[in-house]
Amino acid sequence: MYLYKAKLMYYKDMKVWIDQDLCTGDGLCEEICPDVFVGKDDGLFYVKEGDKIFSEEDGNVGGAQGLAVVPKGQEEAVIESAEECPGECIMIEPS
């Protein structure tokens, strides 16, 4: 839990992606941070950047290749989503 918060202090900009192989489909991420996470009809959750959803179904690269830039002011919510995720599938990286 504290690892993510420590990273926030060092990351000026953050990117995030979801490992769909680990996603349990609980939807806590979208509940906590709907500006960054979205559920799809397949029962899994994906990252988004504005209107662009990082999923192959939407014509975009998903998974580790589909890194979405975390909007300013959403960093704490993204970190909380990662901490609360039961599948531990939300990956945060420096930008």
KOLVOBA-591302 format. One record per atom (N, C-alpha, C): residue in one letter; residue number from 0; atom name; x, y negated, z. Coordinates in nm, 2 decimals. Each point is the difference from the previous one (the first is absolute). Layout:
<res->A n->NUM atom->CA east->X north->Y up->Z>
...
//
This chain:
<res->M n->0 atom->N east->0.08 north->0.12 up->0.00>
<res->M n->0 atom->CA east->-0.08 north->-0.12 up->0.00>
<res->M n->0 atom->C east->0.09 north->-0.13 up->0.00>
<res->Y n->1 atom->N east->0.10 north->0.00 up->0.09>
<res->Y n->1 atom->CA east->0.08 north->-0.12 up->0.01>
<res->Y n->1 atom->C east->0.09 north->-0.01 up->-0.12>
<res->L n->2 atom->N east->0.03 north->0.11 up->-0.07>
<res->L n->2 atom->CA east->0.09 north->-0.01 up->-0.12>
<res->L n->2 atom->C east->-0.06 north->-0.09 up->-0.10>
<res->Y n->3 atom->N east->-0.13 north->0.01 up->-0.03>
<res->Y n->3 atom->CA east->-0.06 north->-0.09 up->-0.10>
<res->Y n->3 atom->C east->0.01 north->-0.14 up->0.04>
<res->K n->4 atom->N east->-0.03 north->-0.03 up->0.13>
<res->K n->4 atom->CA east->0.00 north->-0.14 up->0.05>
<res->K n->4 atom->C east->0.14 north->-0.06 up->-0.01>
<res->A n->5 atom->N east->0.10 north->0.09 up->0.03>
<res->A n->5 atom->CA east->0.14 north->-0.05 up->-0.01>
<res->A n->5 atom->C east->0.03 north->-0.03 up->-0.15>
<res->K n->6 atom->N east->-0.05 north->0.08 up->-0.09>
<res->K n->6 atom->CA east->0.03 north->-0.02 up->-0.14>
<res->K n->6 atom->C east->-0.06 north->-0.13 up->-0.05>
<res->L n->7 atom->N east->-0.11 north->-0.04 up->0.05>
<res->L n->7 atom->CA east->-0.07 north->-0.12 up->-0.04>
<res->L n->7 atom->C east->0.09 north->-0.12 up->0.03>
<res->M n->8 atom->N east->0.08 north->0.01 up->0.11>
<res->M n->8 atom->CA east->0.09 north->-0.12 up->0.03>
<res->M n->8 atom->C east->0.11 north->-0.01 up->-0.10>
<res->Y n->9 atom->N east->0.04 north->0.11 up->-0.07>
<res->Y n->9 atom->CA east->0.11 north->0.00 up->-0.09>
<res->Y n->9 atom->C east->-0.05 north->-0.01 up->-0.15>
<res->Y n->10 atom->N east->-0.12 north->0.04 up->-0.03>
<res->Y n->10 atom->CA east->-0.05 north->0.00 up->-0.13>
<res->Y n->10 atom->C east->-0.06 north->-0.14 up->-0.03>
<res->K n->11 atom->N east->0.06 north->-0.07 up->-0.09>
<res->K n->11 atom->CA east->-0.06 north->-0.13 up->-0.03>
<res->K n->11 atom->C east->-0.13 north->0.03 up->-0.09>
<res->D n->12 atom->N east->0.01 north->0.09 up->-0.09>
<res->D n->12 atom->CA east->-0.11 north->0.04 up->-0.08>
<res->D n->12 atom->C east->-0.01 north->0.16 up->0.01>
<res->M n->13 atom->N east->-0.12 north->0.04 up->-0.01>
<res->M n->13 atom->CA east->-0.03 north->0.15 up->0.02>
<res->M n->13 atom->C east->-0.07 north->0.05 up->-0.12>
<res->K n->14 atom->N east->0.02 north->0.13 up->-0.03>
<res->K n->14 atom->CA east->-0.08 north->0.07 up->-0.10>
<res->K n->14 atom->C east->-0.05 north->0.13 up->0.07>
<res->V n->15 atom->N east->-0.11 north->0.05 up->-0.05>
<res->V n->15 atom->CA east->-0.06 north->0.12 up->0.06>
<res->V n->15 atom->C east->-0.05 north->0.09 up->-0.10>
<res->W n->16 atom->N east->0.00 north->0.13 up->0.03>
<res->W n->16 atom->CA east->-0.05 north->0.10 up->-0.09>
<res->W n->16 atom->C east->-0.06 north->0.12 up->0.09>
<res->I n->17 atom->N east->-0.09 north->0.08 up->-0.06>
<res->I n->17 atom->CA east->-0.06 north->0.11 up->0.07>
<res->I n->17 atom->C east->0.04 north->0.13 up->-0.07>
<res->D n->18 atom->N east->0.05 north->0.10 up->0.08>
<res->D n->18 atom->CA east->0.03 north->0.13 up->-0.05>
<res->D n->18 atom->C east->-0.14 north->0.08 up->0.00>
<res->Q n->19 atom->N east->-0.06 north->0.01 up->-0.11>
<res->Q n->19 atom->CA east->-0.13 north->0.06 up->-0.01>
<res->Q n->19 atom->C east->0.00 north->0.15 up->0.04>
<res->D n->20 atom->N east->0.12 north->0.06 up->0.00>
<res->D n->20 atom->CA east->0.01 north->0.14 up->0.04>
<res->D n->20 atom->C east->-0.03 north->0.01 up->0.15>
<res->L n->21 atom->N east->0.03 north->-0.11 up->0.08>
<res->L n->21 atom->CA east->-0.02 north->0.00 up->0.14>
<res->L n->21 atom->C east->-0.13 north->-0.07 up->0.05>
<res->C n->22 atom->N east->-0.06 north->-0.07 up->-0.10>
<res->C n->22 atom->CA east->-0.13 north->-0.07 up->0.04>
<res->C n->22 atom->C east->-0.11 north->0.09 up->0.04>
<res->T n->23 atom->N east->-0.06 north->-0.03 up->0.12>
<res->T n->23 atom->CA east->-0.11 north->0.08 up->0.05>
<res->T n->23 atom->C east->-0.13 north->-0.05 up->-0.04>
<res->G n->24 atom->N east->-0.01 north->-0.12 up->-0.06>
<res->G n->24 atom->CA east->-0.12 north->-0.06 up->-0.04>
<res->G n->24 atom->C east->-0.09 north->-0.06 up->0.11>
<res->D n->25 atom->N east->0.06 north->-0.02 up->0.12>
<res->D n->25 atom->CA east->-0.07 north->-0.06 up->0.11>
<res->D n->25 atom->C east->-0.05 north->-0.14 up->-0.02>
<res->G n->26 atom->N east->0.08 north->-0.08 up->-0.07>
<res->G n->26 atom->CA east->-0.04 north->-0.14 up->-0.04>
<res->G n->26 atom->C east->0.03 north->-0.10 up->0.11>
<res->L n->27 atom->N east->0.08 north->0.03 up->0.10>
<res->L n->27 atom->CA east->0.03 north->-0.10 up->0.10>
<res->L n->27 atom->C east->0.08 north->-0.11 up->-0.07>
<res->C n->28 atom->N east->0.08 north->0.03 up->-0.10>
<res->C n->28 atom->CA east->0.09 north->-0.11 up->-0.06>
<res->C n->28 atom->C east->-0.09 north->-0.10 up->-0.06>
<res->E n->29 atom->N east->-0.11 north->0.04 up->-0.08>
<res->E n->29 atom->CA east->-0.09 north->-0.10 up->-0.06>
<res->E n->29 atom->C east->-0.08 north->-0.07 up->0.10>
<res->E n->30 atom->N east->-0.03 north->0.06 up->0.11>
<res->E n->30 atom->CA east->-0.08 north->-0.06 up->0.11>
<res->E n->30 atom->C east->0.08 north->-0.11 up->0.06>
<res->I n->31 atom->N east->0.13 north->0.03 up->0.02>
<res->I n->31 atom->CA east->0.09 north->-0.10 up->0.07>
<res->I n->31 atom->C east->0.05 north->-0.11 up->-0.10>
<res->C n->32 atom->N east->0.03 north->0.04 up->-0.12>
<res->C n->32 atom->CA east->0.06 north->-0.10 up->-0.10>
<res->C n->32 atom->C east->-0.06 north->0.02 up->-0.14>
<res->P n->33 atom->N east->-0.13 north->-0.04 up->-0.02>
<res->P n->33 atom->CA east->-0.06 north->0.02 up->-0.13>
<res->P n->33 atom->C east->0.06 north->-0.08 up->-0.11>
<res->D n->34 atom->N east->0.08 north->-0.10 up->0.03>
<res->D n->34 atom->CA east->0.07 north->-0.07 up->-0.11>
<res->D n->34 atom->C east->0.11 north->0.07 up->-0.07>
<res->V n->35 atom->N east->0.05 north->0.11 up->0.07>
<res->V n->35 atom->CA east->0.11 north->0.08 up->-0.05>
<res->V n->35 atom->C east->-0.03 north->0.15 up->-0.03>
<res->F n->36 atom->N east->-0.10 north->0.05 up->0.06>
<res->F n->36 atom->CA east->-0.04 north->0.14 up->-0.01>
<res->F n->36 atom->C east->-0.14 north->0.02 up->-0.05>
<res->V n->37 atom->N east->-0.02 north->0.10 up->-0.09>
<res->V n->37 atom->CA east->-0.13 north->0.03 up->-0.06>
<res->V n->37 atom->C east->-0.02 north->0.15 up->-0.01>
<res->G n->38 atom->N east->-0.12 north->0.04 up->0.02>
<res->G n->38 atom->CA east->-0.04 north->0.14 up->-0.02>
<res->G n->38 atom->C east->-0.05 north->0.02 up->-0.14>
<res->K n->39 atom->N east->0.02 north->0.12 up->-0.05>
<res->K n->39 atom->CA east->-0.05 north->0.04 up->-0.14>
<res->K n->39 atom->C east->-0.09 north->0.11 up->0.01>
<res->D n->40 atom->N east->-0.07 north->0.03 up->-0.11>
<res->D n->40 atom->CA east->-0.09 north->0.11 up->0.00>
<res->D n->40 atom->C east->0.06 north->0.14 up->0.03>
<res->D n->41 atom->N east->0.13 north->0.01 up->-0.01>
<res->D n->41 atom->CA east->0.06 north->0.13 up->0.03>
<res->D n->41 atom->C east->0.02 north->0.03 up->0.15>
<res->G n->42 atom->N east->-0.04 north->-0.10 up->0.08>
<res->G n->42 atom->CA east->0.01 north->0.01 up->0.14>
<res->G n->42 atom->C east->0.13 north->-0.04 up->0.06>
<res->L n->43 atom->N east->0.09 north->-0.05 up->-0.08>
<res->L n->43 atom->CA east->0.13 north->-0.04 up->0.04>
<res->L n->43 atom->C east->0.01 north->-0.16 up->0.00>
<res->F n->44 atom->N east->0.10 north->-0.05 up->0.07>
<res->F n->44 atom->CA east->0.02 north->-0.14 up->0.00>
<res->F n->44 atom->C east->0.12 north->-0.04 up->-0.07>
<res->Y n->45 atom->N east->0.00 north->-0.13 up->-0.05>
<res->Y n->45 atom->CA east->0.10 north->-0.05 up->-0.09>
<res->Y n->45 atom->C east->0.04 north->-0.14 up->0.04>
<res->V n->46 atom->N east->0.11 north->-0.05 up->-0.04>
<res->V n->46 atom->CA east->0.04 north->-0.14 up->0.03>
<res->V n->46 atom->C east->-0.05 north->-0.08 up->-0.12>
<res->K n->47 atom->N east->-0.02 north->-0.13 up->0.02>
<res->K n->47 atom->CA east->-0.04 north->-0.09 up->-0.11>
<res->K n->47 atom->C east->0.07 north->-0.13 up->0.02>
<res->E n->48 atom->N east->0.01 north->-0.07 up->-0.11>
<res->E n->48 atom->CA east->0.07 north->-0.13 up->-0.01>
<res->E n->48 atom->C east->-0.10 north->-0.09 up->-0.07>
<res->G n->49 atom->N east->-0.08 north->-0.07 up->0.07>
<res->G n->49 atom->CA east->-0.11 north->-0.08 up->-0.07>
<res->G n->49 atom->C east->-0.10 north->0.10 up->-0.05>
<res->D n->50 atom->N east->-0.03 north->-0.01 up->-0.13>
<res->D n->50 atom->CA east->-0.10 north->0.10 up->-0.06>
<res->D n->50 atom->C east->0.07 north->0.12 up->-0.05>
<res->K n->51 atom->N east->0.13 north->0.01 up->0.00>
<res->K n->51 atom->CA east->0.08 north->0.11 up->-0.06>
<res->K n->51 atom->C east->0.00 north->0.11 up->0.11>
<res->I n->52 atom->N east->-0.05 north->0.12 up->-0.03>
<res->I n->52 atom->CA east->0.00 north->0.12 up->0.09>
<res->I n->52 atom->C east->0.11 north->0.09 up->-0.05>
<res->F n->53 atom->N east->0.09 north->0.04 up->0.08>
<res->F n->53 atom->CA east->0.11 north->0.08 up->-0.04>
<res->F n->53 atom->C east->-0.04 north->0.15 up->0.01>
<res->S n->54 atom->N east->-0.07 north->0.04 up->-0.11>
<res->S n->54 atom->CA east->-0.04 north->0.14 up->-0.01>
<res->S n->54 atom->C east->0.00 north->0.03 up->-0.15>
<res->E n->55 atom->N east->0.04 north->0.13 up->-0.03>
<res->E n->55 atom->CA east->0.00 north->0.04 up->-0.14>
<res->E n->55 atom->C east->-0.13 north->-0.01 up->-0.07>
<res->E n->56 atom->N east->-0.11 north->0.02 up->0.08>
<res->E n->56 atom->CA east->-0.14 north->-0.01 up->-0.05>
<res->E n->56 atom->C east->-0.02 north->-0.14 up->-0.06>
<res->D n->57 atom->N east->0.06 north->-0.10 up->0.06>
<res->D n->57 atom->CA east->-0.02 north->-0.14 up->-0.04>
<res->D n->57 atom->C east->0.11 north->-0.04 up->-0.10>
<res->G n->58 atom->N east->0.08 north->0.09 up->-0.05>
<res->G n->58 atom->CA east->0.10 north->-0.03 up->-0.10>
<res->G n->58 atom->C east->0.13 north->-0.06 up->0.06>
<res->N n->59 atom->N east->0.02 north->0.02 up->0.13>
<res->N n->59 atom->CA east->0.12 north->-0.05 up->0.06>
<res->N n->59 atom->C east->0.07 north->0.11 up->0.07>
<res->V n->60 atom->N east->0.13 north->-0.02 up->0.02>
<res->V n->60 atom->CA east->0.08 north->0.10 up->0.08>
<res->V n->60 atom->C east->-0.05 north->0.00 up->0.14>
<res->G n->61 atom->N east->-0.01 north->0.12 up->0.06>
<res->G n->61 atom->CA east->-0.03 north->0.01 up->0.14>
<res->G n->61 atom->C east->0.11 north->0.06 up->0.08>
<res->G n->62 atom->N east->-0.02 north->0.03 up->0.12>
<res->G n->62 atom->CA east->0.10 north->0.06 up->0.09>
<res->G n->62 atom->C east->0.12 north->-0.09 up->0.02>
<res->A n->63 atom->N east->0.12 north->0.06 up->0.01>
<res->A n->63 atom->CA east->0.12 north->-0.08 up->0.03>
<res->A n->63 atom->C east->0.03 north->-0.10 up->-0.11>
<res->Q n->64 atom->N east->-0.04 north->0.03 up->-0.12>
<res->Q n->64 atom->CA east->0.03 north->-0.09 up->-0.11>
<res->Q n->64 atom->C east->-0.10 north->-0.12 up->0.00>
<res->G n->65 atom->N east->-0.11 north->0.01 up->0.07>
<res->G n->65 atom->CA east->-0.10 north->-0.10 up->0.00>
<res->G n->65 atom->C east->0.01 north->-0.09 up->0.13>
<res->L n->66 atom->N east->0.10 north->-0.08 up->0.00>
<res->L n->66 atom->CA east->0.02 north->-0.08 up->0.12>
<res->L n->66 atom->C east->-0.08 north->-0.13 up->-0.02>
<res->A n->67 atom->N east->-0.08 north->-0.03 up->0.10>
<res->A n->67 atom->CA east->-0.08 north->-0.13 up->0.00>
<res->A n->67 atom->C east->0.07 north->-0.10 up->0.09>
<res->V n->68 atom->N east->0.01 north->-0.12 up->-0.04>
<res->V n->68 atom->CA east->0.05 north->-0.11 up->0.08>
<res->V n->68 atom->C east->-0.10 north->-0.03 up->0.11>
<res->V n->69 atom->N east->0.04 north->-0.01 up->0.12>
<res->V n->69 atom->CA east->-0.09 north->-0.03 up->0.11>
<res->V n->69 atom->C east->-0.02 north->-0.15 up->0.00>
<res->P n->70 atom->N east->-0.12 north->-0.05 up->-0.01>
<res->P n->70 atom->CA east->-0.03 north->-0.14 up->0.00>
<res->P n->70 atom->C east->0.04 north->-0.07 up->0.13>
<res->K n->71 atom->N east->0.05 north->-0.12 up->-0.01>
<res->K n->71 atom->CA east->0.04 north->-0.08 up->0.12>
<res->K n->71 atom->C east->-0.12 north->0.00 up->0.10>
<res->G n->72 atom->N east->0.02 north->0.02 up->0.12>
<res->G n->72 atom->CA east->-0.10 north->0.00 up->0.11>
<res->G n->72 atom->C east->-0.06 north->0.14 up->0.02>
<res->Q n->73 atom->N east->0.03 north->0.10 up->-0.09>
<res->Q n->73 atom->CA east->-0.06 north->0.13 up->0.02>
<res->Q n->73 atom->C east->0.10 north->0.10 up->0.06>
<res->E n->74 atom->N east->0.12 north->-0.05 up->0.03>
<res->E n->74 atom->CA east->0.11 north->0.10 up->0.04>
<res->E n->74 atom->C east->-0.04 north->0.07 up->0.13>
<res->E n->75 atom->N east->-0.05 north->-0.07 up->0.10>
<res->E n->75 atom->CA east->-0.04 north->0.07 up->0.12>
<res->E n->75 atom->C east->-0.11 north->0.10 up->-0.02>
<res->A n->76 atom->N east->-0.10 north->-0.03 up->-0.08>
<res->A n->76 atom->CA east->-0.11 north->0.09 up->-0.03>
<res->A n->76 atom->C east->0.05 north->0.13 up->-0.07>
<res->V n->77 atom->N east->0.10 north->-0.02 up->-0.09>
<res->V n->77 atom->CA east->0.06 north->0.12 up->-0.08>
<res->V n->77 atom->C east->0.07 north->0.08 up->0.10>
<res->I n->78 atom->N east->0.08 north->-0.06 up->0.09>
<res->I n->78 atom->CA east->0.07 north->0.08 up->0.10>
<res->I n->78 atom->C east->-0.09 north->0.07 up->0.09>
<res->E n->79 atom->N east->-0.11 north->-0.06 up->0.05>
<res->E n->79 atom->CA east->-0.10 north->0.06 up->0.08>
<res->E n->79 atom->C east->-0.06 north->0.12 up->-0.07>
<res->S n->80 atom->N east->-0.03 north->-0.02 up->-0.13>
<res->S n->80 atom->CA east->-0.06 north->0.11 up->-0.08>
<res->S n->80 atom->C east->0.10 north->0.12 up->0.00>
<res->A n->81 atom->N east->0.13 north->-0.02 up->-0.02>
<res->A n->81 atom->CA east->0.10 north->0.10 up->0.00>
<res->A n->81 atom->C east->0.00 north->0.07 up->0.13>
<res->E n->82 atom->N east->0.00 north->-0.07 up->0.11>
<res->E n->82 atom->CA east->0.01 north->0.05 up->0.13>
<res->E n->82 atom->C east->-0.13 north->0.09 up->0.03>
<res->E n->83 atom->N east->-0.11 north->-0.04 up->-0.04>
<res->E n->83 atom->CA east->-0.13 north->0.07 up->0.03>
<res->E n->83 atom->C east->-0.03 north->0.11 up->-0.10>
<res->C n->84 atom->N east->0.07 north->0.01 up->-0.11>
<res->C n->84 atom->CA east->-0.03 north->0.10 up->-0.10>
<res->C n->84 atom->C east->0.02 north->0.14 up->0.05>
<res->P n->85 atom->N east->-0.10 north->0.09 up->0.01>
<res->P n->85 atom->CA east->0.02 north->0.13 up->0.05>
<res->P n->85 atom->C east->0.08 north->0.09 up->-0.09>
<res->G n->86 atom->N east->0.01 north->-0.03 up->-0.13>
<res->G n->86 atom->CA east->0.08 north->0.08 up->-0.09>
<res->G n->86 atom->C east->0.14 north->-0.05 up->-0.01>
<res->E n->87 atom->N east->0.03 north->-0.12 up->0.06>
<res->E n->87 atom->CA east->0.14 north->-0.06 up->-0.01>
<res->E n->87 atom->C east->0.04 north->-0.01 up->-0.14>
<res->C n->88 atom->N east->-0.09 north->-0.05 up->-0.09>
<res->C n->88 atom->CA east->0.03 north->0.00 up->-0.14>
<res->C n->88 atom->C east->0.03 north->-0.14 up->-0.05>
<res->I n->89 atom->N east->-0.01 north->-0.10 up->0.08>
<res->I n->89 atom->CA east->0.03 north->-0.14 up->-0.04>
<res->I n->89 atom->C east->0.14 north->-0.03 up->0.02>
<res->M n->90 atom->N east->0.07 north->-0.04 up->-0.11>
<res->M n->90 atom->CA east->0.14 north->-0.02 up->0.00>
<res->M n->90 atom->C east->0.03 north->-0.15 up->-0.03>
<res->I n->91 atom->N east->0.07 north->-0.06 up->0.09>
<res->I n->91 atom->CA east->0.04 north->-0.14 up->-0.01>
<res->I n->91 atom->C east->0.14 north->-0.02 up->-0.04>
<res->E n->92 atom->N east->0.03 north->-0.08 up->-0.09>
<res->E n->92 atom->CA east->0.14 north->-0.02 up->-0.05>
<res->E n->92 atom->C east->0.03 north->-0.15 up->-0.01>
<res->P n->93 atom->N east->0.12 north->-0.04 up->0.01>
<res->P n->93 atom->CA east->0.04 north->-0.14 up->-0.02>
<res->P n->93 atom->C east->-0.02 north->-0.03 up->-0.15>
<res->S n->94 atom->N east->-0.03 north->-0.13 up->-0.03>
<res->S n->94 atom->CA east->-0.02 north->-0.04 up->-0.13>
<res->S n->94 atom->C east->0.13 north->-0.06 up->-0.06>
//
